Structures are given as C-alpha cells and as structure tokens.
Amino acid sequence: YVRKDGSLVHLMWSARWSEDDQRRYAVARNVSALKQAEATQAALFAISEAAHANGDVRELIANIHAIVGGLMSAPHFKVLVRDPQTGLFRVAYATYAGQQASSDAEHEAQADRLLSQAAMASGGLLLLTPDDLHDKPDTWRTALGAGWAARLGVPLSTPGGTLGALILKRDAGDCPWHDKEQALLQYAATQIATAIERKQMQERLQHMAQFDALTGLPNRYLLHDRMVGALARAERTAGRLSVLFLDLDRFKQVNDTLGHKVGDALLKEVAGRMRDCVRETDTVARIGGDEFVVLLESIQEPAHAQHVADKIKASLQQPIHIGHHTLQITPSIGVAHYPEHGASTDHLMAQADEAMYAAKRAGRQASAPTH
C-alpha cells in the first residue's frame, strides 16, 4: 500500500469464503516492521560478507554504500580517514548528489572535516540538524550553509583507535535517520574501519619488509627486486646501468667513541645526503651496517656514474653536526657497470663490492672493476 506521502506499507492478507453470506472476507495486517527487520538482517549479512570478500577498501565501501542505499536514502555518503602523523583528513570514498560549484565544494569539504573531528571526539554517532547550529562557532555555520535537513557523523572505531568517520547528509525536506537506520550505519562503519585497519597493517608490514627501519631507505630485498627490473629493462632497450657500493671509513670508531645514538644519527644524515645526490628514478638502499648501494638506471656512459660518485663524496665530506659533535667522514665507493661487469644482480653487486674494497685499500674515492 502506498501512502499519500509516498511511503510504502507492507500488508499480509488472510481471506476465507463464507458459504452463508456468499462472500469472501479478508483481513489485512501491517507487516512493515517485519519486512524492515528482514531487510535489515539481510543487509547486515551482506555487509559482513562484503567485508570478508573484498580486499580493496574502496570497492568494499562502494559495496556497503550500495547495500545501505537499498534500505535508506544515501546520496551523500563519504568516508574520511585521518592521517595519524599529520592529523589531516583524506577522502577514502565519496558520492555527491548533483553538481557543486567550487566554493560550495570547499564549504562541503570543510563541513565534512568538522563533523568528522566532532564525531571522533565524541566517540559515538553525532546527529546534527540546522537547529543544532545555534551553539556552534561561526566556522560551522559558514561551512554547513543551508539547504540540508540532517547530517550524521559515525566514527570509524576499532580496538586500536578511531581512524576517521563515515559522513552522511540528507537534503532539505528529508527526515533524519531513525534509530534502526543509525544502528545499521554504525555496523557499516565498524566493518569499514576494520577493513581500513587491516589494509593499513598490511601496508606497514610490507613497508617493514622492504625498507630500512632506521633510514627509511629500501633494504637489500627491495634493492634486489629493483635491480632485477632495471636489468630487464636495460636488456630490452640495449641500455646501461651502474651500481655504486658505498662504505663509510672508520664508522666503527664513531660508535665506539660517541655511542650508537650518534652513529644512528650519522647514518640517517648520510642517507639524506645520498638521496639528494641522485635522481628520483634512482635507488639509494642501505643493505646493512654502514653499507649503502646506489642503483643508477639509464646511464649513458661510465663517466656519468663516476660523476654521481664524486658528487656523493663531496656531499658526505662536508661537516656533519650531530648535537655537540662535528663529524668529518670519508666514504669508499666501488662502481660496477652493466653490461661490462656483469649481467646479473649477484655479479654486479660482487664486482661493485670488490671495487669498493680496492678503493678503501688504495685510499681512493671510487674504483671500477677491471678484468
């Protein structure tokens, strides 16, 4: 049954024939609540299944949005995630109803951030109507503007903390979310939060497996992968590449006399200076202790690699200030070139390592292996 306001009423009819009256009598029973409960239960199950089946977070949120949209009006549906380091919000998922001017979009983005912050601070669902703006700062009234009936912020909470918020908006003329709708949205937010947390954990584990914890540089495993790819590209295009193997002279004395804290700070400074000496497409890796490797792709001739080695030497020989200490270090660098000195990662690394030790023994900055 369709009411005048457009809402639906689900009816269950029971009827029987009366021989005495020669009529059929029927009774209608309103089962809208039962139908809604069944639909909600089905939605909860569908959301749970989607959370376990989807590896991509954005695809999961889109699926949840579609499931929620089957039960309630949800044209404005956004997920904001806060960076734990900077505190800034990024939009992980968003849908917009209609076109927005750039100024309106800026106000809407600010409104989303304000509501996300408030929902995260409250720790629970935050329902806001235009009447609630009277005790809000002017920034809220400016950002939220007019033409809406209700806004809802649902924190993305996990046992490990709150990651962001699910933000919804209903336009003027719509009704706010009732309790059952809010409960469904709370469950959806929990599933989204769990998926985001799982994705972040996977990214952290992958980063730990591929990058040096102290300097943030690629480790030997990621270096190996990049060398394999670089060699394949060089072979296809008949190109060249070079490998620089670097070791800090007398680094052990720094640790022994000034302590490992100063030694660690020195390694981080060395890593930063080396990164500044190469292109973004090149790789600077720390493979252990005070040993570093630089992978230079698309080198036109060996002299270009030698120029980079000289540039690194000049940079590292500049005084390094750590606390009250001023350190002067000298690196030993060995250089190996593809294809002259090898066609595999192991061969090139061994040749560059051998050249580095030859340079260290001879007191020179760089030396290319010879045959």
C-alpha positions in Angstrom: 0.0 0.0 0.0 1.3 3.5 -0.9 0.5 6.3 1.4 -0.1 9.8 0.2 3.4 10.8 1.3 4.9 8.1 -1.0 5.9 5.7 1.8 5.2 2.0 1.5 3.1 -0.2 3.8 3.6 -3.9 3.5 0.4 -5.9 4.1 -0.3 -9.5 4.7 -3.8 -10.6 3.7 -5.7 -13.6 5.0 -9.1 -14.4 3.5 -11.8 -17.1 3.6 -15.0 -17.8 1.8 -18.3 -17.7 3.7 -20.9 -20.1 2.3 -23.7 -18.5 4.3 -23.0 -14.9 3.1 -21.7 -16.0 -0.3 -18.8 -13.6 0.3 -15.1 -13.6 0.8 -13.9 -11.9 3.9 -10.3 -10.6 4.1 -8.2 -9.1 6.9 -5.1 -7.1 6.2 -2.2 -7.0 8.7 0.6 -4.4 8.6 3.9 -6.3 8.4 6.1 -3.3 7.5 8.1 -3.7 10.7 8.7 -7.4 9.9 9.7 -6.6 6.4 12.1 -3.9 7.5 13.6 -6.2 10.1 14.1 -8.9 7.4 15.7 -6.4 5.0 17.9 -5.0 7.8 19.1 -8.5 8.7 19.8 -9.3 5.1 21.8 -6.0 4.8 23.8 -6.9 7.9 24.7 -10.3 6.4 25.5 -8.8 3.0 27.8 -6.2 4.6 29.6 -8.8 6.7 30.1 -11.0 3.5 31.4 -8.0 1.6 33.8 -7.1 4.3 35.3 -10.6 4.2 35.3 -10.9 0.4 36.8 -7.6 -0.7 40.5 -6.9 -0.5 40.2 -3.4 -1.9 38.9 -0.9 0.7 37.3 1.5 -1.8 35.5 -1.4 -3.5 34.2 -2.5 -0.1 32.9 0.9 0.8 31.2 1.2 -2.6 29.5 -2.2 -2.0 28.4 -1.2 1.5 27.1 2.1 0.2 25.0 0.1 -2.4 23.7 -2.2 0.4 22.8 0.7 2.6 21.2 2.6 -0.3 18.8 -0.3 -0.7 17.3 0.4 2.7 17.5 4.1 3.0 18.2 7.3 1.0 22.0 7.8 1.0 23.0 10.0 -1.9 25.6 11.8 0.2 27.9 9.1 1.6 31.5 9.8 2.4 34.4 8.2 4.3 37.1 10.3 5.7 40.3 8.9 7.2 42.7 10.9 9.4 46.5 10.6 9.0 47.9 9.8 12.4 51.1 11.7 11.7 49.7 15.0 10.3 46.2 14.9 11.6 44.9 15.7 8.1 41.8 14.0 6.6 41.8 12.3 3.3 38.6 11.3 1.4 38.7 7.5 1.1 35.3 7.4 -0.7 32.7 10.0 -1.6 29.5 10.3 -3.6 27.8 13.6 -4.4 24.3 14.3 -5.5 24.2 16.9 -8.3 26.8 19.4 -9.4 28.6 21.7 -7.0 30.3 25.0 -7.5 33.9 25.1 -6.4 33.1 27.4 -3.5 30.3 25.1 -2.4 32.6 22.1 -2.7 35.1 23.8 -0.4 32.5 24.5 2.2 31.2 21.0 2.0 34.7 19.6 2.5 35.2 21.8 5.5 31.8 20.7 6.9 32.9 17.1 6.4 36.1 17.7 8.3 34.4 19.5 11.2 31.8 16.8 11.5 34.5 14.0 11.3 36.5 15.7 14.1 33.5 16.1 16.3 32.3 12.5 15.8 35.8 11.2 16.5 36.0 13.3 19.6 32.6 12.2 20.9 33.3 8.5 20.3 29.7 7.9 19.1 27.2 8.8 16.4 26.7 12.5 16.0 23.4 13.6 14.5 23.2 17.3 13.6 20.2 19.4 12.4 20.2 23.1 11.4 18.7 23.9 14.9 21.8 22.5 16.5 24.0 25.2 14.9 22.9 27.9 17.3 25.6 26.9 19.8 28.3 26.2 17.2 31.1 28.6 16.2 30.7 30.7 13.1 33.0 28.4 11.2 30.4 25.7 11.5 27.5 27.9 10.2 29.7 29.1 7.3 30.8 25.6 6.3 27.5 23.9 6.6 25.4 26.6 5.0 21.7 25.9 4.2 19.6 23.5 2.2 20.0 20.4 4.4 17.9 18.6 6.9 20.3 16.5 8.8 24.0 15.4 8.9 25.4 12.3 10.6 28.9 11.5 11.6 29.7 7.9 12.6 33.3 7.3 13.9 35.3 4.6 12.3 36.3 2.9 15.6 38.5 -0.1 16.2 40.1 -1.6 19.3 43.3 0.2 18.2 41.7 3.6 18.0 39.4 5.8 15.8 40.6 6.1 12.2 38.1 8.6 10.8 34.4 8.9 10.2 31.5 8.0 7.9 29.7 11.1 6.9 26.1 11.3 5.6 23.8 14.2 4.7 20.1 14.4 4.0 18.8 17.3 2.0 16.0 19.8 3.0 12.6 18.1 3.2 14.1 14.7 4.2 13.7 13.2 7.7 16.7 12.5 9.9 17.8 8.9 10.4 15.8 6.9 12.8 17.3 4.6 15.4 17.3 1.4 13.3 19.0 3.2 10.4 21.6 4.6 12.8 22.3 1.1 14.1 22.8 -0.2 10.6 25.2 2.7 9.8 27.1 2.0 13.0 27.6 -1.6 11.9 28.6 -0.5 8.4 31.2 2.0 9.9 32.6 -0.8 12.1 33.2 -3.1 9.1 34.7 -0.2 7.1 37.0 0.7 10.0 38.1 -3.0 10.4 38.9 -3.2 6.6 40.9 0.1 6.7 42.8 -1.0 9.8 43.6 -4.3 8.1 44.8 -2.5 5.0 47.0 -0.2 7.0 48.5 -3.1 8.8 49.3 -4.8 5.6 51.0 -1.7 4.2 53.0 -1.3 7.4 54.2 -4.9 7.2 55.1 -4.5 3.6 57.0 -1.4 4.3 58.9 -3.1 7.2 59.7 -5.9 4.8 61.1 -3.6 2.1 62.6 -0.6 3.9 65.3 0.0 6.4 63.7 1.0 9.8 66.5 3.5 10.7 67.0 5.5 7.5 63.8 4.8 5.6 65.8 3.7 2.6 65.0 0.5 0.6 66.6 -2.6 2.1 68.6 -5.3 0.3 65.4 -7.2 -0.6 63.7 -4.3 -2.3 67.0 -3.3 -3.9 67.3 -6.8 -5.4 63.8 -6.5 -6.9 64.5 -3.1 -8.4 67.8 -4.4 -9.8 66.1 -7.3 -11.5 63.6 -5.0 -13.1 66.3 -2.5 -14.1 68.4 -5.2 -15.7 65.4 -6.5 -17.6 64.6 -3.0 -19.0 68.3 -2.4 -19.8 68.4 -5.7 -21.7 65.3 -4.9 -23.7 66.4 -1.5 -24.7 70.2 -2.2 -25.0 70.6 0.4 -22.2 73.1 0.7 -19.4 73.0 0.9 -15.6 75.6 1.3 -12.9 75.8 0.1 -9.3 77.7 2.1 -6.6 78.7 0.2 -3.4 79.5 2.6 -0.5 81.1 2.0 2.8 81.9 4.7 5.5 85.5 4.7 6.5 86.2 4.2 10.3 82.5 4.3 11.1 83.1 1.8 13.9 85.1 4.4 15.7 82.1 6.7 15.8 80.0 4.0 17.5 82.8 3.1 19.9 83.7 6.6 21.0 80.5 8.6 20.7 77.9 5.8 21.1 75.3 4.1 18.9 72.9 7.0 19.2 75.3 9.3 17.4 76.1 6.6 15.0 72.5 6.1 14.1 72.0 9.9 13.6 75.1 9.9 11.3 73.6 7.1 9.2 70.4 9.0 8.8 72.2 12.1 7.7 74.3 10.1 5.2 71.1 8.6 3.8 69.5 12.0 3.3 72.6 13.5 1.6 72.9 10.5 -0.7 69.2 10.8 -1.8 69.9 14.5 -2.6 72.7 13.5 -5.0 70.7 11.2 -7.3 67.6 11.4 -9.5 64.1 10.4 -8.3 64.3 7.4 -10.6 67.5 6.1 -9.0 67.5 3.9 -5.9 69.6 4.5 -2.7 69.5 1.5 -0.4 71.0 0.6 2.9 72.0 -3.1 2.9 73.4 -3.3 6.5 75.6 -1.5 9.0 77.3 1.4 7.2 77.0 -0.1 3.7 74.9 1.6 1.1 74.2 0.8 -2.6 73.1 3.2 -5.3 71.4 1.9 -8.4 71.6 4.3 -11.4 69.4 3.5 -14.3 69.7 4.8 -17.9 73.3 5.8 -17.6 74.7 6.9 -20.9 78.3 6.2 -20.2 80.5 5.1 -17.2 81.7 8.7 -16.7 78.2 9.7 -15.6 78.2 7.1 -12.8 81.7 8.4 -11.7 80.2 11.9 -11.6 77.5 10.8 -9.2 80.1 9.0 -7.1 82.2 12.2 -6.9 79.0 14.2 -6.0 78.2 11.8 -3.2 81.8 12.0 -1.9 81.8 15.8 -1.9 78.5 15.9 -0.1 79.4 13.4 2.6 82.8 15.0 3.3 81.0 18.2 4.3 81.0 18.5 8.2 78.1 16.7 9.8 76.8 18.3 13.0 75.1 15.9 15.5 74.3 17.5 18.8 77.6 19.0 20.2 79.7 16.8 17.8 81.0 17.8 14.4 82.0 14.8 12.3 84.0 14.5 9.2 83.6 11.2 7.3 85.0 9.8 4.1 83.3 7.1 2.1 84.8 4.4 0.0 82.9 3.8 -3.2 83.1 1.0 -5.7 81.4 1.1 -9.1 80.2 -1.6 -11.5 78.6 -1.2 -14.9 76.1 -3.2 -16.9 76.9 -4.8 -19.3 80.7 -4.6 -18.9 81.0 -6.0 -15.4 78.1 -8.4 -15.2 74.5 -9.2 -16.4 73.1 -10.4 -13.0 72.4 -8.7 -9.7 74.8 -11.0 -7.8 77.6 -10.4 -10.3 77.2 -6.7 -10.4 77.0 -6.4 -6.6 80.1 -8.6 -6.1 82.0 -6.5 -8.6 81.0 -3.2 -7.0 81.8 -4.6 -3.5 85.2 -5.7 -4.7 85.9 -2.3 -6.3 84.8 -0.6 -3.0 87.4 -2.6 -1.0 90.0 -1.9 -3.6 89.2 1.8 -3.3 89.3 1.6 0.5 92.7 -0.1 0.4 94.1 2.4 -2.1 92.5 5.4 -0.3 90.7 6.4 -3.4 87.0 7.5 -3.6 85.8 5.3 -6.4 87.1 2.5 -8.5 85.5 0.5 -11.3 86.3 -3.2 -11.5 88.6 -4.4 -14.3 89.1 -7.7 -16.0 
